[in-house]
């Protein structure tokens, strides 16, 4: 025996919602959920059955739709991005030539200035209006600041450029603003008595300042070291007198010379002077004479032929401190030099194997006998072969 039967199974569709469930908000914005005309029962995660609901906070908000026997689960997802707020501060005024730094203080945002910069800070020296825009996930914020400039005061310094010892000077400041000196003075004109740097600062009512400095040079009185009285050998044409001073190039000797040394021939009183902006000084000295044949004698000819007679050119000299003898040929070349009077010239080049030809040779000598007796001179010697 057989039997058949039929069962009809019917599937009802689950509740369906095709509205917006995801919302990206900027801080302060809202997302409104609306079930609309759907004929469903709604139960939210918190038990609420509101068909319309507003969200303004980050989060996931589950809800359940029911249509008779069928149920479907959904979820609203809300992402809130903070507004990148910042404050450029109140409008400012800066001094001409000064620099103002404008800064955006915010996090996780890209910055755009009206100058084209994308840095957090910009430096401005000119007046104008400046704004910055901060953006983060399509959420933005901007602020504007005005920068004005005010002139700095004029300041011109003038006055004494150099001071002599014991001398006073004046330094002046010309300005439309009050002036303060590094000396503590507040007058436009100050009295100075020392060389150095003097600095003045002028500050106007807006607080803008300008600073200038002058350097006052300290000068010295002219100085000539003492010159001891001198003795010249009667046989000498002249004696060389030397001076040590604070400005050797501008010495003025009584015989008209203007270097650091002068030649004197006549015995008597002489002087040298030196002047500068601080004054004039004079140093006097006496020049005497004496016979010096007993102190130094150099032959005027010799015969270096090896016969044992007059083979060496040697001086006769008394007690001395320093001695120097130089021999030159006609071309001005040095052929012999010695600082030892016991070393004579044998007529060769530096007393070597090369013999100098016969002829006249120039002689230069310088001898310090002490007691201010300095003998210097030029002469000649005849070499005979």
C-alpha positions, 0 to 999 in steps of 0.5 A: 500500500502506498500513501502520499502527502504534500507540505508547502514551506513558505519563506518570508523575507527578512526585514530590509533597510537600504538607508545610510548606516555609515556616517563620517562627521566633523566635530559638531555635526550630526547624523540623523537616522530615519526608518522612514515608511518601513513598517517594521518594529525597531529595537535599539541596543539600549532598548529604545524603539525610536524610528528617528534618532540623532548621533553626534559621537564616535561609535557603533550603534546596533539595532534590530528590525522585526516584521512579524516572525522575521528579524534582521540585525543592523548597525549604525557606524559613526566616525567623528573627526575633531575640528583642528582648531587653533588661535593665531592670537589678536592683531599685532603691531611690530617695529619696522625691520623686526620679525614676527613669528606666527604659529598654528598650534594643532595636531594631525592637520595639514596647514596652508598659509595665504603666503603659500607656506605649509609649515606650522610657523611663518616669519613676517616682517611686512605689514598685512593680513595673514590667514592659515587653514588647518585641514583634517579628513575634510574637517577644516578650521581657519583663523586670520591675524592682521600685522601692522608696522610702526617706524623705529626712531631716527638716531644719529651719533656724532662728536669726538673721534679721538682723545689725548691723555687727560683730555675731555670730549663730547658725544651727541645723539640726535633723535626724536625719541628718548635716548639711553646711553650705556654709561647710564646717561639719558641726556642727548649729549654726554661728556667723555674722558676715556677712549672706548665704545659709546652706545646709545639706544633711542626708544619711542612710545611704541617701544621700537628702538634703534641702537648706534655706537661710536668708537673713540680712539685713545691717542698717546703723547709723542714719545722719544727715548732719551739719547745719550751724549755722543763722541765722534772721532775727528777723523770721521766725516759724520756720526749716525745718531739713532732715535727710538720713538712712538712714530719713527717715520715722522721724527724731525731732526735739527739738521732737517732729517726726517727718518729714525736716524740722522747724520751729524758732523758738527759738535755741539747741541742738537735735538730731535722732535716729534709731534702729533695731535696730542702735542710735541716733544723734544729730545736734546743731545750733545755731540763731542769730538776726540782723536781716534787714531789710537782706537782704530786704524785700517791700512789703505793698501796691501800686497797679498803676494805671499812674501810675508810683507803686507799680505793681510789687510788687518785693522789696528784696534783698541778695546772694543765691544763690537766690530764689523768689517765689510769689503766690496768689489766695484760691482758692489758684491761682498767679497769679505766680511768679518766680526773678528779684527784678528781675521785679516783679508788675504785678497781672496773671495771670503779668504777662499781659493779664488783670488780677487783681481788687483784694484780698489775695493770699498770698505765699510766698518762699524765699531762700538768702543763703549762709553758712547763712542761709536765709529762708523764709516766708509773708505777704500783699500788698494789691492796690489799684486 
